[in-house]
């Protein structure tokens, strides 16, 4: 799998997304069945995890998702980005895709292989190793794809349809 594609949300062709890092318009586009997407790629450094979270927050707000969905998505983005920065390759990419009642959060590490980052033996075990448990708990489904080019994790969140009318 190249750095230009990520797993698709449904069982169709691989998802290709924007290169620019500029988020797409909100979900109220002229074609409600067309997915809206955003993609951000940064060097895989722990110091840049916050940048991906802020970019995701901007997109999720623009897409007018509920606060609960945004909170869950941002936790997932943070955990997956931290894993990509610590354990991944030279680049990490975040793809956000809103399609058919599902928010797909796809985090990939790709590029040149980097030396393994090993956790110091004096680290507190309570501070490490729970990230994927959090992702699995918050997501409706999590898929992992790993090959010689890197690792892609796709976490899905169910997005309730906007309510029409007044209570």
ABEGO torsion letter per residue (X at the ends): XBAABBBBABABBBBBBBAAGBBBBBAABABAABBBBBBBBBBBBAAAAAAAAAAAAAAAAAAGBBAAAAAAAAAAAAAAAAAAAAABBABBBBBBBBBGGBBBBBBBBBEBBBBBBBBBAABBAAABGAAAAAAAAABABBBBBBBAAEBBBBBBBBBBBBBBEBX
